């Protein structure tokens, strides 16, 4: 009798955007592709690859002009 290697089901690694069950925001976990797509649609989690691309795009944007600390309530002349 031959031994047959059954490969494990392919999992998609997701990054949680908000709490979900036992997972907290920022946690990573692996799920089957259909479950990962469902969580993305419900805006619970996104695939790690997409989260990394979004972070790179956000890092490329110039920082918003913030007022100098301590001048929030000062009169603007």
Residue, then its C-alpha position, 0 to 999 in steps of 0.5 A: x500500500x502506497x503512502x499518499x501525501x495529502x497537502x494541507x489546504x492552502x490558507x490565506x493570511x489575513x490582518x484583522x482591522x477590528x476585533x473578531x471572535x478571539x482575534x484583536x485588531x492587528x492580529x494575523x491568522x490563516x483562513x481558507x480563501x473563501x472565508x478570507x474573502x468573506x471577512x474582506x467583504x465585511x471589512x473585518x480583515x484584509x489579506x496581508x499582501x493588500x495591507x502591505x501595499x496599502x501601507x506602502x502607498x500611505x508611506x509615499x504620501x507627504x505628511x499633512x501640514x500640522x501646526x507647530x506644537x503649542x500654537x493650537x489656540x493661538x491667534x493667527x495673524 
